[in-house]
Amino acid sequence: MTNLEMKIRKNKILAPLTTFKIGGPAQFFLEASDEIELKKGAIWARKKKLPFFILGRGSNVLISDQGVKGLVIRVKGGDLAVQDKKIKAFSGVSLARLIKKAAGAGLSGLEFLAGIPGSVGGAVVNNAGTSRREIGQLIEKVVVFQPNGRQAEWKQADCQFNYRSSRFKNNSAVILNVVLVLEKEKKSLIEKRIKNCLQGRSHQPRGKSVGSIFKNPAGFSAGELIEKAGLKGKRVGEAIISPEHANWIINQKNASANDVLQLIKLIKKEVRKRFDIQLEEEISYLGNFSAKDGSALG
C-alpha cells in the first residue's frame, strides 16, 4: 500500500464538511493540502477508472443522501504567498485567510468577498462575487492539472468567467493554484471596507444553508420572484425557504437532500408558471440524484 492509499478513507460521511450539513458518504475520500497530494489523488482515481470530485469548503454544494461514488478530494489549507501586488494561493486556501493575508500586505480588491465561507478554488469555479464585482476580474492566471496528466496555465480570458460561472463548471481540469492581481492601499481603508462588508452580510438568514440557491435572472431578483410566488416559509421535511430571504433554503435540523430538492423543484415550477421565467441554480450538485428524488437538475 502506498503512502497515498494509506491516506484515502472509505465511506467518509460528507455532511459535516458542508455548510448545509447534508450529504451521504464518499466511496473514497482524500484530504489534500498541497498541489502534489491533489495531483496524486487525481492520478490515482484515473488509474482506478473512478470518477473524482473536488470539494472545497462545501459552501455552495448539495450532496446526495446516497453519497458519492468515486473519490472525493477535499482541498484544505495550503500555500499562500504575496509578491508585490500579486497573491498566489493554493485552491484549498479559505477566502477568509486570503482576505486577511491581502489586507495585512496592504493589498486591496478582495474585500467584497468578506464573509463568504468558501475556498479559493470554489470561488474561482463559481466566479464568486456581488452585483458589482467578481473574483474573475482579479485573476491573472489559474494553474490547472489536465486529464492528459499535464499541468497548464490558463490566463483570465481562458477561464471564460461569466455570472456565477466559469470554464471550470463543466471541465475536468483540476485547479491547483490561482494568481490574483490586487492594488496597493492603506491598511486602515481595506480593514474598514472588510468591516462594512461583514456588517452587510450580518443581516443574512442564519442557520445551515449554502446562501443563494438561484442566480438572479437578467433584470430580476430571484429572491423577489420567489417571494411574489408566495413561497416564503414553505417547508418540506426539515428544509424551509427562509422567511427572511426567499432565495435561501435553511436546513432547520436534519433535512435531507431530497427535502431541499423538492423545494427547489417547487420554486422553479411556481416561478415559471407565474412569471414565465426559468430559474437556474447557483449551487452545484454532487452525487447520484435520481428522478425519484425530485431532482431539479433539468
N, C-alpha and C positions, 0 to 999 in steps of 0.2 A: 504494500500500500504506500502510495506517495504521500509527501507532506501535504499536498493539496487535498487529496482524498481523505486524509485524517481530519481536515477542517470542514469537509462537506457533511452536513447533517441531513437526516431523513425525517420527513413528516414534521417539519417545523411549522407550528401554528403562526400565521402571519398577522392575525388581527391586532395583537399588541404593537405591531410595527407600523400601524397606520393611524391617522388622526380620526378616522371613522370608527376604529376599533371593531372592524368587521372583516371576516375572511377565514377560510379554512386553511389546511396545511399545504406547504410546498412539498412536492415529492422529494426534491433535493434542495438544499439551501446552503449558500455560502456568503459569508460577510467579507467584503474586500475593502481594504483601507488604502490601497495604492494601485497604480497602473499595472504593475506586474501581476498581482493577485486577480485583478479584474480580467486581464487578458488570458491568464491561465484558466480561469473559470469558463470563459467563452470557448476556449480551445477544447477543454475537457468535454463540455456539452456537445460541441460539434463532432468530436470523435465518437461520442456515445450516440450520436444521431438523436439527440434530445433537444427540444426547444428550450430556450433560455430567455429570461426576462430580467431587466434591471429595475430594482426598487430603490428609491432614494429615501426620503423621509416619510413616504407614504401619505402625503398631504393632498394628493389630487387623484386618488385611485379608489375604485371599488373592487374588492376581491371577492370572487365567488365563494359561496358557502362550502362548495365541494373542494375548494382549494385549487392548486395549480399543478398540472403535470409538467414535468421537466425540472429545470434548475432555475431557482430564483436567486439572483446575486444582489445582495443588499450592499450598496456603496455607502460607506460611512467614514467621516473624518478625512484624513489625507493632507497632502502638502498644500500650502498657501504661501505665495511669495510676491513681494512688491518690488518692482523695478521702475524707477522714475514715475511715470503716470500710468503704468500698466500693472495689472494683477493677474497672476497665473494661478488657477485653482483646480485641484482635483475635483472630479464630478461629485464626489461624496461630501464635499465641504458644505456645511449648512449655510443658508443665506444669512443667518444671524451672525455667524463667525466672519463671513465675508464682509458684511457691512461694518462690523466692528474693526476689522483689520484695515479697511479702506479709510474709515474715519480717523483711526489712530495715525495713519500715514498722511493725513491732510488731503485725501482724495475724495472728490465729490462726484455724485452721479447715481449712486445706488440707494440713496435714502428712501426712494419711493417703494422699495421692496421691504422696508422695515415692518416686522410683524407677520410676514408670510412664513409659515413653518416648513419651508421646503429646502431642497438641496440645490446646488449649482446646476447639476445635470438635469434635474427635473424642471428647474426654472427655464433652462435653455430649450428643452424639448417642447414645453408648453408656451414658450415666449411670454413668461410671466410679466405682469405689469399692471398698469392702471389705464384709465381712458386717455391719459396724456403721455405716458412713457412706457416702454417695454425694454426688457433686458437685451433683446436682439439688437437694439440701437447702439449698445455699448460693446458689442462683440467685435474683436479684431479677427480672431480665428478660433476654431474648435479642432482639437486633435482627436481623431477617431480611429477605432480599430475595426477594420472592414471584414466582411465574411470571407474574403480571399486570404485572410491572415496577415494583411499588410496594414501598416499604420499610415495615415494620411492627415494632411492639414486642410481644413475647409475654411475658406475666408467667409466673411459675413454674407456676401452675396450668394455663396454656395449653399448656405443654410436655409434659404427660402423662408425667411421669417414672415409670418402673417399674424393676424389677430388670434392670439392664443394657440398658435400652431407653428410648425416648422417642418423642415425636411425630415427631422428625426421621428416624427409621429408615426410614419409608416415606412421606416427604414431599419434594416437590421444592423447598421453600423452602430458601434458602441462608443459613447462619449467618454474619452479618457480625461482630458482636461480642457480648460477654457481660458482664453486670454481676453481680458476686458481692458478697454482704454477709458480712463477717467480724467477728471480735471482737478488741478490744484485749487484748494480753497481753505479758508480759515477753519480750523477745527471747531471753533465755537459755533460758526454758522452751520456746519454739517450736523453737529450734535443737536442744534435747535430744530433743523428740518426732520431729523430722525424722531425727535420727541413729538413733533407735530403730527407726523405720520402715525406713530404709535397711538397717540391720543385719538386720531380719527378712526383707527381700527378698534378702539376700545368700545365703540358703540355697536359693534357687530354681534350677532347672536352668540351666546355661549353654549358650550356643550360639545359633544363628539360629532364632528362634521368634517367636510372637505372644502368648506367655503362655497363659492358659487357653483351650482350644478350645471347651469347652461350659459352659453355665450350670449351676449346681447345681440339680437338681430339688428341689422343696419337701421338706424333711426329709432330704435325702440330699446326699452329696458326689459330684460327678461323677467325681473322681479315684479315690475308693474303689470306686465301681461298676466303673469300667474296670479297676482293679487286680484286683478279685474275679473279673472275667470272664477273667482270665489273659492280659491283653493288654500288660502292661508289657514294653517291649523289642521288641515286634512291629515289623517293618520292611517297608516297600515301597519298592523302589529305594533312594534315599538319604535317605528320610524315616523317622524312627523315633519310636515312642511312648516318651517318656523313661522310662528305668529308675528315675529319681528321683521323678518326679511324673507319674502316668498321664494327667493332663488336659493335658499339654504334648506337642506334637509338635515334634521338632527336625529342622531341615534340616542334615544332617551334612556335606554338601559342596555338591553341586549338585542338590538334589532338585527335581523338577518339581511344578507344582501338581497334576498328576494323581496323583503319588505320595502327596501329602497327602490328596487327595480319597478315594483308595482306603482309606487308614487311617481317615478319618472315617466312611466308609460301613461299614467293618468294625466299628468301635466301636459305632455306632448299632445295627447288626444284632445284635451279640452281647449288648449290654446289654438290648435289647428282648427277645431270646429268653430270657435268663436271669432277668431281673428284672421283665419286663413294664413297663419304663419307657422312654419315648421321650425321648432326649436332644435338646436344642436347642442349636445353635451359638451361641456368644457372638461369634464373629468374623463379619465381613462378606465377601461375595464381590464381586469386581469383574472384569467381562469376560464372555466367552462360555464358559460351562460347559455342554457338551452331554451328552446321556445316555451317549454312548460314553466320556466321560471318567470315568464312575462318579460323577457328581455326587451330592452328599448334600444338595442344597438342599431336596428334598421331605420 
